[in-house]
């Protein structure tokens, strides 16, 4: 058995991403759930950014960092989730 090579010799030539095409009622449910989560995320992050911006007692490095993270998350979520929602709607 000294001549056997160890390792994975599987060759994958394609990758199929299967959606929820066969369950249209699940698509509507997922659309509503993700839309509610999206609205809550955007509203929460914008509320945090506005709170830090409006209250002068929160102008410290820690809150500045948290405000930047919330602003970035709003951008990321606003890029990814609408595409997901469009895919679920069609």
Protein Blocks (a to p, Z undefined) as FASTA:
>chain_A
ZZpccddfbdcfbdcdddfkllmmlmmmmmmmmmmmmmmmmmmmmmmmmmmmmmmklmcf
klmmmmmmmmmmmmmmmmmmmmmmmmmmZZ
